[in-house]
Amino acid sequence: MIIETVPTEVLSAIDEMIQAMIRKSFSDRKKAEDKRDELFKTGTAESSIEAKKMIMPEVFPRTGNNHVVLDIFYRYTEKGLQIRILSAHTEPERDHLERSNELHKDQIQDKMSLDRGIPFYMVDFKGYSERYKKRITEESLELTKTAFNQVYRMDITLDVMKYINSVDSKLCDNFVHIDSPKTDASFKFYSVSQIQNMPHIAPYFNSVSGYRRFVEHLRSTFRPIVGLYEHMEAKSKEWNIPMEFPTILEDTESVVGFKSIYPIHLIGRTDSEGKDVKANDLVRINSLPPLNGQIIGLTGQNGGGKTGTISELSYMIYLAQSGLPVFGEDVHLNVKTMVGLVFNTRGQGSQLENFLKKATNVFKEIERQPSGTIVVMLDELGSGAQNDDGIELGKKILAELRKRHVSTIFNTQIPEVAEYAKNSLGGVCFQFTIDHQIKEGIGKGNATELARRTGLASFIS
């Protein structure tokens, strides 16, 4: 493929490859013929049979005075010069074409009738004047010459492509690398990798590459978050429960505040009557003002929502830390860095023993974290022990958390623990009413009212 814009280095490399391929084909054929002759000279029956069975390597077809033109795609990549042969055709030399036409004319004339120089297929045709017969004869001769040349060159073209496929079939199907030191010397500087590694460009390229990796990391991180947000949005509509992004508090003291929250973690659980809790069964927890204090105590009515509030607040903080919305209204959160949870759940050992093990693990983690970065939530602080022991244990835990500047939200059935937090540690305490309302102060559990609501009072009154 000769195009004026093709660099001479590329043309030289391609020409050298083709010439080497031709030289190798004749060399391989000569070696094979010499070997076959040697076998025949041996004179034995076995050697003669072996010689006759030999398959001679293909050689580049002899094209006479015809030029073979290869249509080639080339490209230069980081791997160097690559080419792909698309097709081939022949172009005879002008002088040879004229001589060939004269030869073909003689051959064709041999097939014509001796009667007035009319082609053989026109001898018996009547009805044309001599002038038209002559014209038809000349045009027939020209058409036959053209067809003869085309068939002849097509045979050469097919032989060339057959040979190329026998040498390397990949040359016609794919881009194949060829050695080209001159092309490398002229163009390798412009390859992308070379530019990227240039001293005055490398720092910018590395910076952009790092930013691209960072953006890809963000994309892969936020993709599941976006999916989760869409799921939460659908559930908000299904449950008819408000959802919003909380206001994030960044001061060192604030912990939490809300107009209302919904204990959605209860959905799907079983209530005291053995029924599955549904969204319309939830009772919203109302009005906890934004608090500026290290300790918040929740007290009051049994079944009023103290444990549910602590549970829901822990979930909310996790959601806010992940950049997700929460189910509630006018929610303010300081998301902190770590959330420590100590809930009274059943397990091996007594209820008190399980509580203490969990509290121990929380304190171990507190020692490893910077001051002011943790919020701890304690459920039923002081419960599970005898009255005096429970009061003393609750006071010591709260005092130590205050000393370590740990934001703390706790609930308790023991008024003395809440009073200590308020009067000695600067805590703020709230009491829950039976209808899940919250107001400032310290309330009692009111087990008598709960017994009446559950129907036990009718048996023990």
N, C-alpha and C positions, 0 to 999 in steps of 0.2 A: 504494500500500500504506500504509494508515493504521494505525499502531500507537502506542499511547500512549507507549512508551518511545523512539520515534524522535526524535532531536533536531530541534527546530524549524528549525535551520539547514539540516539535510539535506532536510527536507520543502520548505522554501522554494526550495532550489537545484533540486530535481527538478521542482517546480511551474513554476518560471521556465523551465526547459529545455523542458517540454512546451508551455507557452504560447507560447514563442518559435517552437517547431516548428509549431504551429497557425497563428500569424500569418504565418510565412514561406510556408506552403503556400497560403494564400489570396492572399498578395501575388504569389507566382510564377504562380498561376493567372490572376490579374487581368492581369498583364503579358502573359502568353501570349495571352489573349483579346483584349486591346487590339491586339496585333501582328497577330493573325488578322483583326480587323476592318479594320485599316489596309490589309492585303493585298487584302481584298475590295473596299474603296473604290477601290483603284487601278484596278480595272476591266479589267485585262489578263488574257489567258488564262493566262499564266505565273503571275501572282500568285495567281489563283484556285486553280490546281492546287497551288501551294505552300501556300496557306492550308488546303486540304482535307487535305493530307498532314501537317499539324502535329499533333504528339502533345501533348495538354494535360497539364500536371503534375497529379499526384494531389493532392487536397485532403483535409483531415481530414474524415471523414464527418459529415454532419449527423445528430445523434442525437435530435433532437426534445427531449422532456422526460425523456429517459433519461440517467442518470449513467453515464459510462464509468469503470470502475475498473481500473487497471493494477496487476498483481502484480509488484513490483520487488524485486530483491535489491540491496543497496548495501553498500559497504565503503569504509573509509578507509585508504589506504596512504601510503607516502612520496611517491607520485606524486599524491596528492590524492584527492578523492571520485570513486568509480567506481560505475556502476550497470549493471544488466542487466535487461531487461524479459522476464519469464517468460511472462506471458499477460495477457489482458484479458477483462472481462465487463461487462455492463450491469445497472444497477439502476434501474428506473423510479421516479419520484416517486410517493408514495402517492395524491395527488389525481388525478394523471394516469392511474395504474393503474385507479382506480375508473371514470373517464370512459372509458378505453379498453375496459374490460370491458362497459360499457353499449353502446358502439359495436359491439363484437364480438357482443354479444347480438342486436342488431338485425340485423346481417349474417347471423348464423346462423339467426335466425328466418325470414328470407326464404327459406331453403332448406327450411323445414319445411312440412309439409302443412297446408292450411287446415282439414282435417278434425280437429277436436277438439284442435288444437295438438300433434299427435303428430309426431315427426321423420319425414322422408320414408322412412327405411329401416325405420320401424316400421308404416307404413300398412297393409301387407298381412299383418302378423304377428298371429296370433290365439292366444288361450289365456291372456293376461294380464288381470288385473282392471284397472279404471280407476286404482286407487291405485298399482299397480306400474308401469303405463304412465307415469303422471305422474312417479314417482320416477326411472324410467329416462331420461325426457326431461330432467329437471333435471341428472342426473349426466352425461349426454352433453353437455349444454350447457357444464357446468363443465370437462369434459375438453377440449372443443374450444377453450375460451377459454385454458386453460393451454398447450395445444400452440401455439396461435396466438402467444401472448406469447413463448414460448420460441424459436420459429422467428424471430420478428421481432427479438428481442435477439441471437440467434446471427448473423443477417445483419449487424447493426451491429458485433458483435465481430469478425467476419471482415473487415469493411471497415476497422476500426481497425487490426488487425494487418497487413493488406495495405498500408495507408498507412505504418505505421511501417517496414516492410521496404523500402518504396520510398524512404524518406528515408535510412535507414541500417540495412542488414541486420545490421551488427555489434551493434546494440542488443539483438537477440534471441539472438545466438549467443555473445557474449563480454561481459566487463566493459569499459565505455567510460568514459573520463575526461570529467567535466563540470566546468566552471569553477564554483567556489564559494568566493569570497573569505571569506564569513562562516564557512563551515565550517573553512577553513584557519586563520582567526584564532582559532577556538575550540578546535581539536583538534590543530593541527600541533605544538604544544608536546609532545604526548604521543607523537608518532611516535618510533620506536626511534632513528633517527639523531639527532634533537634531544636525546634523553636522553643518548645516548653522548657528545655534544659539550658537555654542560654542564660548566662549569669544575671543579666538585667531583667529577664522575664520570669525566671524560675520562682522568685519569691511571690510575685503576683499570681502566677498560675497555681502554686501550692496553696495560697490563701483562698483563691476562688474554689479550688478543689475541696478544701476543708469546709468552706461554707456550704458547698453543694452536699457534702456528706452530712453536715449538720441539718440542712433542710430536709434531706431524705429521712434522717432519723426522726425529725419532728413529724413528718408526714406519716411514717409508720407508727409513731407513738399516738398521734391524734386520731388516726383512722378508727381504732376500736372505741375511742372516747366519743367520737361523733356518732358511731353506731349505737353506743349506750345511751347517749343523749336522746336520739330519735326514739329509742325504746321507752325511755322514761317519759318523753313527751306524749307518746301514744297511751301509756298507762295513766298519765294525769288526766287525759280526756276520758278514758274509759272509767276511771274511778270517780271523776268529777271532784278532784282534789287539786287545789292550786299548787303551782310549781314556780320557783323563781331562783335566780342566781343570788346567793347570799351576799350581803355587804361584808367585805373582808376588813377586819379591824387589825391595824398594824402596830398599835401601841403595845407596851410591855405589860400593861395591867389588865386590859379588857379581856373577857373570856367569851361571853355569850349573851344574846338577847333575842327575843322574838315576840311577834304579836300572836301567832298561833303556829303550832306544828302538829303533824299527824303521825301517829305511831304505825306507819305502814309495815314495819317489821312483823306486826302481829297478823297480817293478812295470810291466810292459809294455815295458821295454827289452830289448835283446838281450845275452845273456851271451857269454863268450868262445867258447862252442861254437855260437853262432848260434841259441840257443833263447830264446824269450820268457820273461822272468822273471815268475813267478807268486808270489802271496802266500805259499804254503807253501814257496817256495824261499828266502825271506828268512832271514837269520841275525841274530838280535837282537844289539844292541851293549849290553854289560852294564856297569853300575856305574861312574859317574863321580860322586864325592862333591861336594856343594855347595862351590864354590870361592870363597874370598875373596882375590882377587888380580887384578891388571890383565892379566896375561899367562898364557895356558894353552898349553902345547906338547904336541902329540900326535906320538909317534914309534913306531918299532917295525916289526913284520912287514909286508912288502909283502902287500897283499891282506887285511890284518887289519881294515880298516874305517875308516881315518883320514879319507880323503876323504868316504866315506859319512857319517861322523859329522858333519863340518863342514857338509855339504850338508843333512842332516836337521835340525841345530840351527838353521840359517838359516831353514828352512821353519817350524820350531816357533816361532821368535821372531815371524815374520810372522803366524802363526795366533794366537799369544797377544796380539799387538798388536791384532788384530781381535776379540778376545773369544771365540775359538774354542778347542775342545779340541785335544789333540795325541795322537799314537799313541805311547804309552809308559807307564811306571810310575814314580810318585814323581818327577816332573819339576819342577825348580826353575829359573825363568828370571828374569833381569832384562831386561825387554824393550827398555830404552833408547828412544831416539827414532829413531835412524838405524842401518841395518845396511849396512856396506860389504863387498862380496864381491869377492875376487880369486882366480879359479880358473884353473888352467892348462888352457886349451883351445886347440885348433888354430884357426888363422886365417891371415890374410895376415901374412907376416913369420915370424920364428923364434918358438919357444915363449917364449924369454926376452923378446923384444921385446913380444909380446902381454901378458905378465905385467907388464912395466914400464909399459905404457900404461894398463892397468887400475889399477895402484897409483897412478899420477900422478893419475888422475881421483878416486880415493878421497881422496888428500891435499888436493886442491882443495876437495872438499866438506867435509872436516874443518875447514878454515879458516873456513867459513861457519857452522859450528854451535857452540853453547855447549859448553864443556868438560864432559866426563863424560856426554855424552848419546849417544855412538856406540859401537857394537861393530863391530870389523873382523875378518873371517875370511879367512885367507890359506892357500891350498892349495899344497903342495909348495914352500914358501919356500926359495929358494936354488937350486932345480933349473933346468937349462937353461944354466947357466954352468959354466965350468971350476971345479974344486974350490975354489981359493983365492978366486976372484972370487965364487962363490956364497956362500961363508962370509961374506965381507966385506959383500956386499949384504944378506944376511939380517940381520946384526948391526945395520947402519945403519938398516934399516927398523924393526926392533923397538925400537931405542933412540929413534927419533924418535916412534914411537907412544906409548911410555912417557912421554916428555917432555911430550906433549900430553894426557896422562891419558885415553888411548883404550883401552878394554877390547879385548883382542886374543886371538883363538883361532887358532892356526896349526898346520899339520902340516908335517913335513920329513923328508927322508931323510938329512939331514946332522947327525950327532950334535953337531958343534961348535956349530951354531946353537942347538940346544936347551940345550946346556951354558951358553952365554953368557946365554940368557934366564933360566936358573935361578940362575946364580951372580952375574951382574952386574945383572940387572933385577928380581930377586925373583919370577920366574915359577915356575909349578908345572908339571912335566912328567910325562906318563904314557906308558906304552908299551903297544901293542896286541899281543896274542898271536895265533897263527894261527887260534884258535877264537873270535876277536872278544871276548876278555876284556880288561879294562883294569886295569892295576896301576901304581902310582906308580913312576917311574924313567924312564930314557932307554934306549930299545932301538935295535937296528940293523934295517936292512931285511931282512937275511937272504935275499938273492937266491938263494943256493944251495938253500935249502929250497923256495923258490917254483919254481925250475927242476925240482926233483925232483917236486913236486906236478903240474906241468904236463906232465911226461914229457920235457922237453928234456934232462935229465941223462943219459938213456940214450944220447943221440947225442953228447954232448960230454964225457963222463967219460973 
